[in-house]
């Protein structure tokens, strides 16, 4: 469970202070997929960075399973962060590394060599046949699926997604969201998804948190996600949609 208890985060900007989050109270249950929406500058990315403790709150408390990461020694913080994966808007893949090596990177950082897990994650996102390619040889949707496989390599309990579809066309966006829905179903992962695309939030999330000028303006239930459907190709998806 993720809990924000009256969390405020301010940043210094010259001689003044900018408030990114202002008194946010929010609870995200285990295995939920919660969307976070709001205009640019509303505090969405700051909220994610507080969950994985890349930032600490100025006041208030962020709890992960009842534990305040800010109160832990640095080494324990690093260990706890291993249970939190991250998917980025611009994929953040290493251009000079193969697909296999990109997915293996977080395991190498933990001094683990586990090619079996790497291939399991690539199989899961249907990218195993591309294991020896480099990112420049992939489409945007394929890059994001590799990024999801990389985030899953350490089997995180929480997955944070920062605008994972905004750089993709509609077809690839649907593929990525189908993959994320299956991540939750297969691995019981809690997913926090930041997006400005309301259709993405409505099609996939259980609830949506609406931020406005750093405050939680609304927390709403969202229609249940559609049944899982994975397509082997764009042509298959288009054919079913159009008939």
N, C-alpha and C positions, 0 to 999 in steps of 0.2 A: 504494500500500500504506500502511496505517495501522499504526504500531507503538507500543505502550506498553511502555517498558522500566523495570520496577520503579518505577512511578509512585505517588507519595503526594501527596495534596492535603489540607491542613488549613486551617481557617478559625478566626479569632479569635472567641470568644464571651464577651464580658466579660473576665475575667481568665484564662479557660481556653481551650483549643483543642479544636476538634471535627475529627476525622479523617473526611473524606468518602470518600477512597480510600486504600487501604493496601497498597502494594507490588504494584500490578497489573502483570502481564505479559500482553500480548494482541497478537496480530497478525491484521489483517483484510486479506485479499487483494483485489486488483483485481476489480471486478465481483461481489463477494460481496454477499449480503444477510444481515446478521448481526443477530439480535435480542439485546436486552439486557433482562433481567428481574431482578426483585428487589422486596422490600418497600419501602414508603415510607421514604426516608432511607438506602437502601442504597448510594447513590452514582451512580445511573443518569444523572441529568441533569448531574451534575458531569462524568461521563465524556464526554458530548457536548460540553460547554462547553470541555473541554480539547482536543478534536479541532479545533474551529474557533478555538481560542485566545482565547475570551472569558475564559478563566481560564488561568493558567500553573501548572504543577506546582510543589509545594513542594520536591519532590525527584524524581529520575528524569527521563526524557525521553519526549516524544511526538514521533514522526517522521511526516511526511507525504511519501511517496516519498523517504525517506531524509534529509529536510530537517527540522531542528529550528526550528519557527517562532519559538520563544522567543529564539533566537539572532540573529534577523534584525532590522534596523532597522524602526521603526514603519511606514514607507511600504511596505517590502517585505512586511510582515505583511499590510497591507491588500490588496495585490495578490494574495497567495496565498489570502486568504479568499474572493476572488471565485470561486475554484474549488470552494467548499463552500456548498451550499444548505441551507436550514433550513425544516422544516415543523413547525408548532406545534400543540399540543392545542386551543387556542382560536382558531385560524385567523389571528388578528392582521391582519385586513383593515381598510383605512381605510373607515370608515362613510360618509364624505362623498364617496368616489371611486367611479367606476364599476368594473365588473369589468375592463374594458380598462385603465383607469388603474392599478388595483391591480397587475395583472400587469406593467405598464410601469414601475412604481416602481423596481425595482433597476436597470433600464437607465438611467433618468433620473439616479439617484445616480452612475452612471458617465458622465454627460453624453452619453448615447447616445439617439438617437431612432430606434426600429426597430419600427414598427408591424407590419411583416411577421413578425418573430419573435414578437411578442405574439400575433398571430392564429394563427401556427403552433402555439404552445403551447396556446392556447384550443381549437383544433381537436383537438389531441392528447387533451385531457381532456374533449372533447365539451361545451364550454361556450361556443363561439363565438356561438351564437344569443342568449346572455345578456350579450353584451359591454357593452350600454348600461344594464344593471340595476345597482342598488346592493346591497351585501351583505344589507340587511334584506329584500330580495325573494327571497332564496335559501334553500333548505333547508340543513341542516347538512352533508350530503354534498356539495352543490354548492359551498358555501363552501370545504370542504376541497380539492375539485378545483381551484378557483381558486387556493387557496394553493399547491398543487403546481405549477400552471402558473407562478405567480410565482417559485417557487423554481427552476424550470427555465429561466427566461428568459435567464439568463446562461450557460446550458449548463454547469453545474457537473459536475465529475468525481465528487464525493462529495455525497450527500444525507443529511442528518441529520434524523430524524423523531422528535419527542418526543411520545409518546402520540397519534398522529394519528387514532386511531379511538375514543378513550375517551369523546368527547362525542357519539358517533353511535349510532343504533340498528343492529341487526344487518344490515339490508339495505344501508344506506349504508356501513357498515363494510366489507362485502364489496366494494362498488363501489370504495372508496378503495384497498383492498389489491390489487384487480385492476389498478388504475391504477399503483400502485407496482411491481408485478411487470412491467408493460409498460414502465415507465420503465427498469428495469434491462435488459430485453431490447432495447429500441429504441436507448437511448443508451449502453449499456455502463457504467451508473452504479454506483458502489459505494454501498450503502445501509446505514446503521446505524439500527436501529429500536428505540426504547425503548417497551416496552409492559408493562402488568401483565396483559394478556389472553393467556393461554398459547395459546389456540386460534389467535389471530392469528399468533403466532410460529411455531407448528407448521405452519400452512397455507402460509406464505410464505417462511420463512427457510432458509438453508443450514445455519447453526449458531446456537446460542444460548449467550450468556455469562450465567451466573447470578451476581449479586452478592449478598453477604451481609455486612452491616456493613462495607462498603467494600472487602471482599476478593473476589477472583475465586474463588467456591466451586466452579464447574464450567464447563466449556466442552464442549458436546455437539453432535454432528451431529444434524440434523433431517431428517425425511423430505423427499424432493424435492417442490417445489411442484407443485400440480396444473397441467394445461395451461391456458394463458391463455384466459380466456373473459370477454368484455365484453358486457354487456347494455345494450340501448337504453332499457329501462324496468324498473321494479320488477315490473310485471305479467309481462313476458317471463321474468324470472328466477324468479318464483314459479310460473309455469305449467310451466317445465321441471323445477323441483325437485319439484313435486307430482305429476307424471305419470310 
